C-alpha cells in the first residue's frame, strides 16, 4: 500500500474546499476508522473459520486436549492475532505525517498485543491443566501450582515488555536498572515469593498431593486436600468445612500426612483397656478347669497347665500357697485370649504387627493395649472394627475375674466404696 492511496481521500477533501489541516485530520480519522472496521471484520471471519475447523478436529480426534483448547477459547484468542498485525502495519502508514500521535497509538496497540499473547498463553495453560487432570497419574499432583508458577513468569515477562515499550528502552537496559529496585520489590512481594518457593519444594519433595488426608493442628485442619495453589492449600475437613493454609506453612511448620497409612496394608489400632490391679490374681485348679470352656484358649490352657504341673512336680513346689512354683494368672490368660481373638478376627491384617501387651502400671490401673492393623482403612469401617473388638474384650473381662477401672460415681455409692 503506497502513500498515494493514503493521500487519496486527502486530495478529495481538498477538492471539497476544506483546509489542508482539516482535510488531513479527516483523512487520517477516516482511514483509521476504516482500518479498525476491516480488522474487526477480518477477526470475525478468521474466528468463524478457526471455530469450524477446530470443532471438527476435536470431534474426530481421539485425544481430549483439543476439546479443552476449544472449551478454553484458545481459537478465539488466536483469531485476534492477524487483525492486530494488520492494525499495527496500517498505523505506520496512516500516521506518517503525524509521527508523535502515530507513536503513541502504535504503543497502545503493541501493549494490547502483549496482553493478548499473555491471555492466549493463559488459556493454553488452562487447557493443559484441564487435560492433565483427566490423566490418572496426574490427578493427585498440584497442577494448579505448576500453572501458576508458569503464569507468574509469563506475567512478569509481559510486564517488563510493556514497561520497555512505554519507556522506549531495550529489555537489557531495563534489567540493568531493575536491580536497584529489587530489594523493594522483594519486600512488597514477600508472601508471593515465599509461596512460590514453598510450592516448588512441596511439589519437588512430594510432601502433599491432592486427595491426601492431612492433620494440621495449628490451623485446625483435619481432612482431605482438595486444592494446592501457589499461595494456599485448601483442606476439606471431615465436618465439610474448608480450611485454607498458607503454602509456605507446609515447609515452615509440622503437619501430619496420612498417605502412608492409606498406602500401607492396614490402619493401626492402638488402644488400651485399664484393669484394676486388685483384680489380678493366681488361678486355682477349679478356676482353670472352668476357663477351659472358653474355646479360643482351651487348647492353650490344657497345654500350659500340663507344663506348669510338670515343672512344679519336678521342683517339689509347695502348692499350699499359690505363690510357690509356677501358676496361671487371670491377667495372663486374658492377654492370651485377646491375642488369639485378634489372630482369628477377619478384619485384622495378620501380616502386620499384632499383639496384646501389658503397659507400665498407672495410678488408674494396668493398661492392656491392643496393637494391630485393620485391613479396611476407610474411617467409618475402621471405627466400626475397633469398636467391635473392644466391645467384645470389655465384655470378656468378667469371665477372667478382672475388673475395668472407672471413676467412682456419686449415683453408685456401693460401687464407689468397693473400688476405694
C-alpha positions as CSV (number, residue, x, y, z in Angstrom):
1,X,0.0,0.0,0.0
2,X,1.7,3.2,-1.2
3,X,1.4,6.8,0.1
4,X,-0.7,7.7,-2.9
5,X,-3.5,5.6,-1.6
6,X,-3.1,7.1,1.9
7,X,-3.5,10.6,0.5
8,X,-6.3,9.7,-1.9
9,X,-9.0,10.9,0.5
10,X,-6.9,13.9,1.5
11,X,-6.9,15.2,-2.1
12,X,-10.7,14.5,-2.3
13,X,-11.3,16.6,0.8
14,X,-9.2,19.4,-0.6
15,X,-11.3,19.4,-3.7
16,X,-14.4,19.8,-1.5
17,X,-12.9,23.1,-0.2
18,X,-11.6,22.0,3.1
19,X,-8.4,23.5,4.6
20,X,-5.2,21.4,4.5
21,X,-5.3,20.8,8.3
22,X,-9.0,19.7,8.3
23,X,-8.5,17.6,5.2
24,X,-5.5,15.8,6.6
25,X,-7.2,15.3,10.0
26,X,-10.4,13.9,8.4
27,X,-8.3,11.7,6.1
28,X,-6.4,10.2,9.0
29,X,-9.6,9.7,11.1
30,X,-11.4,8.0,8.2
31,X,-8.5,5.7,7.3
32,X,-8.0,4.7,10.9
33,X,-11.7,4.0,11.5
34,X,-11.9,2.1,8.2
35,X,-8.8,0.0,9.3
36,X,-10.5,-0.8,12.6
37,X,-13.6,-1.9,10.8
38,X,-11.6,-4.1,8.4
39,X,-9.7,-5.5,11.3
40,X,-13.0,-6.4,13.2
41,X,-14.4,-7.9,10.0
42,X,-11.2,-9.9,9.5
43,X,-11.3,-11.0,13.1
44,X,-14.9,-12.2,12.8
45,X,-14.2,-14.2,9.6
46,X,-11.0,-15.8,10.9
47,X,-12.7,-16.7,14.2
48,X,-15.6,-18.4,12.3
49,X,-13.1,-20.3,10.2
50,X,-11.0,-21.4,13.1
51,X,-14.1,-22.3,15.2
52,X,-15.4,-24.5,12.4
53,X,-12.1,-26.2,11.8
54,X,-11.2,-26.8,15.5
55,X,-14.6,-28.1,16.4
56,X,-14.5,-30.6,13.6
57,X,-11.0,-31.7,14.5
58,X,-12.0,-32.0,18.2
59,X,-14.9,-34.2,17.3
60,X,-12.8,-36.6,15.2
61,X,-9.7,-36.6,17.4
62,X,-9.1,-39.4,19.9
63,X,-7.5,-37.1,22.4
64,X,-9.4,-34.7,24.7
65,X,-6.7,-32.0,24.6
66,X,-8.2,-30.2,21.6
67,X,-11.6,-30.3,23.3
68,X,-10.1,-28.4,26.2
69,X,-8.5,-25.9,23.7
70,X,-11.9,-25.2,22.3
71,X,-13.6,-25.0,25.7
72,X,-11.0,-22.5,27.0
73,X,-11.5,-20.4,23.8
74,X,-7.9,-20.6,22.5
75,X,-9.0,-20.4,18.9
76,X,-10.9,-17.2,19.7
77,X,-7.7,-15.6,21.1
78,X,-5.6,-16.8,18.1
79,X,-8.1,-15.2,15.8
80,X,-7.2,-11.8,17.1
81,X,-3.6,-12.0,16.1
82,X,-3.7,-11.5,12.3
83,X,-6.1,-8.5,12.6
84,X,-3.8,-7.0,15.2
85,X,-0.8,-7.3,12.9
86,X,-2.9,-5.6,10.2
87,X,-3.7,-2.7,12.5
88,X,0.0,-2.3,13.5
89,X,1.1,-2.1,9.9
90,X,-1.7,0.4,9.0
91,X,-0.8,2.7,11.9
92,X,2.7,3.1,10.5
93,X,1.2,4.2,7.1
94,X,-1.7,6.2,8.3
95,X,0.2,8.4,10.8
96,X,3.2,9.0,8.7
97,X,2.5,12.8,8.7
98,X,1.8,12.8,12.5
99,X,4.7,10.7,14.0
100,X,4.0,11.8,17.6
101,X,0.4,10.7,17.5
102,X,1.3,7.6,15.5
103,X,4.0,6.7,18.1
104,X,1.5,6.6,21.0
105,X,-1.2,4.9,19.0
106,X,1.3,2.3,18.0
107,X,2.5,1.8,21.6
108,X,-1.1,1.4,22.7
109,X,-1.7,-1.5,20.2
110,X,1.7,-3.0,21.0
111,X,0.8,-3.1,24.7
112,X,-2.5,-4.6,23.7
113,X,-0.6,-7.2,21.6
114,X,1.5,-8.2,24.7
115,X,-1.7,-8.6,26.8
116,X,-3.4,-10.6,24.1
117,X,-0.4,-13.0,23.9
118,X,-0.5,-13.4,27.6
119,X,-4.2,-14.2,27.6
120,X,-3.6,-16.8,24.9
121,X,-0.8,-18.3,27.0
122,X,-3.1,-18.4,30.0
123,X,-5.8,-20.2,28.0
124,X,-3.3,-22.7,26.6
125,X,-2.0,-23.4,30.1
126,X,-5.6,-23.8,31.4
127,X,-6.2,-26.3,28.7
128,X,-3.1,-28.2,29.6
129,X,-4.2,-28.2,33.3
130,X,-7.6,-29.5,32.5
131,X,-6.2,-32.2,30.2
132,X,-3.6,-33.4,32.8
133,X,-6.3,-33.6,35.5
134,X,-8.0,-36.3,33.3
135,X,-4.9,-38.5,33.4
136,X,-4.7,-40.9,36.3
137,X,-1.0,-40.3,37.0
138,X,-1.6,-36.5,37.3
139,X,-4.8,-36.4,39.3
140,X,-3.1,-36.2,42.7
141,X,-0.4,-33.7,41.5
142,X,-0.5,-30.0,42.3
143,X,-1.1,-29.0,38.7
144,X,-2.6,-25.6,39.7
145,X,0.7,-24.7,41.4
146,X,2.7,-25.5,38.3
147,X,0.4,-23.5,36.1
148,X,0.5,-20.5,38.5
149,X,4.3,-20.6,38.5
150,X,4.4,-20.5,34.7
151,X,1.9,-17.7,34.7
152,X,3.9,-15.6,37.2
153,X,6.9,-15.8,34.9
154,X,4.8,-15.1,31.9
155,X,3.1,-12.0,33.5
156,X,6.5,-10.8,34.8
157,X,8.0,-11.1,31.3
158,X,4.9,-9.3,29.9
159,X,5.1,-6.5,32.4
160,X,8.7,-5.9,31.7
161,X,8.0,-5.9,28.0
162,X,5.2,-3.4,28.4
163,X,7.5,-1.1,30.5
164,X,10.2,-1.4,28.0
165,X,7.8,-0.5,25.2
166,X,6.5,2.5,27.0
167,X,9.9,3.8,28.0
168,X,11.4,3.1,24.6
169,X,14.3,1.2,26.1
170,X,15.5,-2.3,25.5
171,X,14.9,-5.2,27.9
172,X,18.6,-5.5,28.7
173,X,18.9,-1.8,29.8
174,X,15.7,-2.2,31.8
175,X,17.1,-5.3,33.6
176,X,20.2,-3.3,34.5
177,X,18.2,-0.6,36.2
178,X,15.8,-3.1,37.7
179,X,18.4,-4.4,40.1
180,X,18.3,-1.2,42.2
181,X,14.7,-1.7,43.0
182,X,14.9,-5.4,43.6
183,X,15.0,-5.0,47.4
184,X,11.8,-3.0,47.5
185,X,10.1,-5.5,45.1
186,X,11.2,-8.4,47.3
187,X,9.6,-6.7,50.3
188,X,6.4,-6.0,48.5
189,X,6.0,-9.5,47.1
190,X,7.4,-11.3,50.0
191,X,4.4,-13.6,50.5
192,X,4.2,-14.4,46.8
193,X,7.8,-15.3,46.7
194,X,7.5,-17.4,49.8
195,X,4.5,-19.2,48.3
196,X,6.4,-19.7,45.0
197,X,9.4,-21.3,46.7
198,X,7.2,-23.3,49.1
199,X,5.1,-24.6,46.2
200,X,8.1,-25.8,44.3
201,X,9.5,-27.5,47.4
202,X,6.2,-29.1,48.2
203,X,5.9,-30.4,44.6
204,X,9.5,-31.5,44.3
205,X,9.6,-33.3,47.7
206,X,6.1,-34.8,47.1
207,X,5.1,-33.6,50.6
208,X,1.4,-33.2,49.8
209,X,-0.8,-34.4,47.0
210,X,-4.4,-33.6,46.1
211,X,-6.6,-36.2,47.9
212,X,-4.1,-36.7,50.9
213,X,-5.6,-36.7,54.4
214,X,-3.6,-34.3,56.5
215,X,-3.8,-33.0,60.1
216,X,-2.5,-29.5,60.8
217,X,-3.3,-28.7,64.4
218,X,-2.0,-25.1,64.1
219,X,-4.7,-24.2,61.6
220,X,-7.4,-26.6,62.8
221,X,-7.2,-28.6,59.6
222,X,-8.1,-32.3,59.6
223,X,-9.3,-33.6,56.3
224,X,-8.5,-34.1,52.6
225,X,-6.5,-31.8,50.4
226,X,-8.8,-30.6,47.6
227,X,-6.6,-27.8,46.0
228,X,-3.0,-26.8,46.0
229,X,-2.3,-23.3,44.8
230,X,0.7,-21.1,44.7
231,X,-0.2,-19.2,47.9
232,X,-2.7,-21.5,49.6
233,X,-3.7,-25.2,50.2
234,X,-7.4,-25.9,50.7
235,X,-8.3,-28.7,53.1
236,X,-11.9,-30.0,53.3
237,X,-12.4,-31.1,56.9
238,X,-14.5,-34.1,57.8
239,X,-17.2,-31.8,59.0
240,X,-17.3,-30.4,55.4
241,X,-15.8,-27.1,56.3
242,X,-12.9,-25.7,54.3
243,X,-9.6,-24.6,56.0
244,X,-7.1,-22.5,54.0
245,X,-3.5,-23.0,54.8
246,X,-0.6,-20.8,53.5
247,X,1.6,-23.0,51.3
248,X,4.8,-21.9,52.9
249,X,3.4,-23.2,56.3
250,X,3.8,-26.7,55.0
251,X,7.6,-26.3,55.0
252,X,7.8,-24.0,57.9
253,X,5.7,-26.0,60.4
254,X,5.0,-29.6,61.2
255,X,1.9,-31.4,60.0
256,X,0.7,-35.0,59.7
257,X,0.1,-36.7,56.3
258,X,-1.8,-39.9,56.5
259,X,-0.9,-41.0,53.0
260,X,1.5,-43.7,54.3
261,X,-1.4,-45.3,56.2
262,X,-3.6,-45.3,53.1
263,X,-0.8,-46.9,51.0
264,X,0.1,-49.4,53.7
265,X,-1.7,-52.8,54.2
266,X,-3.8,-51.6,57.1
267,X,-4.8,-48.9,59.5
268,X,-3.4,-49.0,63.1
269,X,-5.5,-49.8,66.1
270,X,-3.8,-48.7,69.3
271,X,-6.0,-48.5,72.3
272,X,-5.8,-49.8,75.9
273,X,-8.2,-51.3,78.5
274,X,-7.2,-50.2,82.0
275,X,-7.8,-53.0,84.6
276,X,-7.8,-52.7,88.3
277,X,-4.6,-54.1,89.8
278,X,-6.5,-55.5,92.8
279,X,-8.5,-57.9,90.5
280,X,-5.3,-59.6,89.2
281,X,-4.6,-63.0,91.0
282,X,-3.3,-66.5,90.6
283,X,-5.9,-69.1,89.4
284,X,-6.8,-72.2,91.3
285,X,-7.3,-75.6,89.7
286,X,-11.1,-75.2,89.7
287,X,-10.9,-71.8,88.0
288,X,-8.5,-73.2,85.4
289,X,-10.9,-76.0,84.6
290,X,-13.8,-73.5,84.3
291,X,-11.8,-71.4,81.9
292,X,-11.1,-74.4,79.6
293,X,-14.7,-73.9,78.5
294,X,-13.6,-70.8,76.5
295,X,-12.9,-72.4,73.2
296,X,-10.4,-69.9,71.8
297,X,-7.9,-70.7,74.6
298,X,-9.0,-74.2,75.7
299,X,-6.1,-75.9,74.0
300,X,-3.6,-73.3,75.3
301,X,-4.8,-73.7,78.9
302,X,-4.5,-77.5,78.7
303,X,-1.0,-77.4,77.2
304,X,0.2,-74.7,79.6
305,X,-1.3,-76.4,82.6
306,X,0.5,-79.7,81.9
307,X,3.8,-77.9,81.6
308,X,3.2,-75.9,84.8
309,X,2.2,-79.0,86.7
310,X,5.2,-80.9,85.4
311,X,7.5,-78.0,86.4
312,X,6.0,-77.8,89.9
313,X,6.3,-81.6,90.3
314,X,10.0,-81.6,89.2
315,X,10.8,-78.8,91.6
316,X,8.7,-80.1,94.5
317,X,6.7,-76.8,94.8
318,X,4.6,-76.4,97.9
319,X,1.2,-75.6,96.4
320,X,-0.4,-75.0,99.7
321,X,0.5,-71.4,98.9
322,X,-0.4,-70.3,95.3
323,X,2.8,-68.1,95.1
324,X,5.0,-71.2,95.2
325,X,6.1,-72.6,91.9
326,X,4.6,-71.5,88.6
327,X,0.9,-70.6,88.2
328,X,-1.5,-69.3,85.7
329,X,-2.9,-65.8,86.3
330,X,-6.3,-64.4,85.1
331,X,-4.5,-61.5,83.5
332,X,-2.1,-63.7,81.6
333,X,-5.0,-65.8,80.2
334,X,-6.9,-62.7,79.3
335,X,-3.9,-61.3,77.3
336,X,-3.7,-64.7,75.5
337,X,-7.4,-64.7,74.8
338,X,-7.3,-61.1,73.4
339,X,-4.3,-62.0,71.2
340,X,-5.9,-65.2,69.9
341,X,-9.2,-63.3,69.3
342,X,-7.3,-60.8,67.2
343,X,-5.5,-63.5,65.2
344,X,-8.8,-65.0,64.2
345,X,-10.6,-61.7,63.5
346,X,-11.4,-61.4,59.8
347,X,-10.9,-57.6,59.7
348,X,-7.3,-57.7,61.1
349,X,-4.3,-57.8,58.8
350,X,-2.3,-60.9,60.0
351,X,0.9,-59.9,58.0
352,X,1.4,-56.7,60.1
353,X,2.2,-56.2,63.7
354,X,-0.3,-57.8,66.0
355,X,0.0,-58.1,69.8
356,X,-1.7,-57.6,73.1
357,X,0.8,-56.1,75.5
358,X,0.8,-55.1,79.2
359,X,1.9,-51.5,79.7
360,X,3.5,-49.9,82.8
361,X,1.1,-49.6,85.7
362,X,-0.5,-46.2,86.3
363,X,-2.4,-44.7,89.2
364,X,-5.6,-45.9,87.5
365,X,-4.5,-49.5,87.0
366,X,-2.8,-51.8,84.5
367,X,-3.2,-50.8,80.8
368,X,-3.6,-53.8,78.4
369,X,-3.0,-52.3,75.0
370,X,-4.3,-53.8,71.7
371,X,-1.8,-53.1,68.9
372,X,-3.0,-54.3,65.4
373,X,-3.9,-53.1,62.0
374,X,-7.3,-53.3,60.3
375,X,-7.4,-54.3,56.7
376,X,-10.2,-51.8,55.9
377,X,-8.7,-48.3,56.1
378,X,-11.9,-46.3,55.5
379,X,-12.7,-44.2,58.5
380,X,-16.2,-45.3,59.2
381,X,-15.4,-49.0,58.8
382,X,-12.2,-48.7,60.8
383,X,-14.1,-47.2,63.7
384,X,-16.7,-50.0,63.5
385,X,-14.0,-52.7,63.5
386,X,-12.2,-51.1,66.5
387,X,-15.5,-50.7,68.4
388,X,-16.4,-54.3,67.7
389,X,-13.1,-55.6,69.0
390,X,-13.3,-53.6,72.3
391,X,-17.0,-54.3,72.8
392,X,-16.0,-58.0,72.9
393,X,-12.9,-57.7,75.0
394,X,-14.6,-55.4,77.6
395,X,-17.5,-57.8,77.9
396,X,-15.0,-60.7,78.2
397,X,-13.1,-59.3,81.2
398,X,-15.6,-60.6,83.9
399,X,-15.1,-64.2,82.7
400,X,-11.5,-63.9,83.8
401,X,-12.4,-62.3,87.2
402,X,-10.9,-58.9,86.0
403,X,-12.4,-55.5,86.7
404,X,-12.1,-52.4,84.4
405,X,-11.2,-49.2,86.1
406,X,-13.6,-46.3,86.1
407,X,-14.0,-43.3,88.4
408,X,-16.5,-43.7,91.3
409,X,-19.9,-42.3,90.6
410,X,-22.0,-40.4,93.1
411,X,-25.0,-42.4,92.0
412,X,-23.3,-45.7,92.9
413,X,-22.1,-45.3,96.4
414,X,-21.8,-49.0,97.0
415,X,-19.6,-49.4,93.9
416,X,-17.5,-46.4,94.9
417,X,-16.8,-48.0,98.3
418,X,-15.9,-51.3,96.6
419,X,-13.4,-49.5,94.3
420,X,-11.9,-47.5,97.2
